[in-house]
Amino acid sequence: MDDGLTQRAIKDAVSNSGLTKRATCHTFRHSFATHLLEGRYDIRKVQELLGHKDIKTTMVYTHVLNRGPSGVRSPMDEL
């Protein structure tokens, strides 16, 4: 699919949904990266999936993971 067609489809879908916040293809890309990191995927794998040449670019997404003490999860939480 052409990038322009994808962007237009996203724009139309957001418009038709009645969302008041801006959402773009980049919004979905950011959400994808964030969810992978929250799911404890290796940052190098996320870097590869996003096509980043420099790990520093991927590390931008880690800022949302700083949740203080409430962000610490026990291995028991996975059971």
C-alpha positions, 0 to 999 in steps of 0.5 A: 500500500502506498504511504500516502494512501495509508496516511489518508486512510488513518486521517479519514478513520480518525476524522470519522471516529469523532476523536478530538485529539490528533492521531497520525501514522506516527501515533500508531508507530509510537504506540507500537514501540511503547507497547513492545517496551512495556511488554519487556521486549529487548530494546535492540529488537524494537530498534530493528523493528522500527528500522532505527540505525541508532539505539538513541532514537529507539531510547526516546520511547523509554521515557514512558516507562518511568513510572516510579515505584508503582512501575516495578513489577514482580515476576509473580505478576505474570502468573 
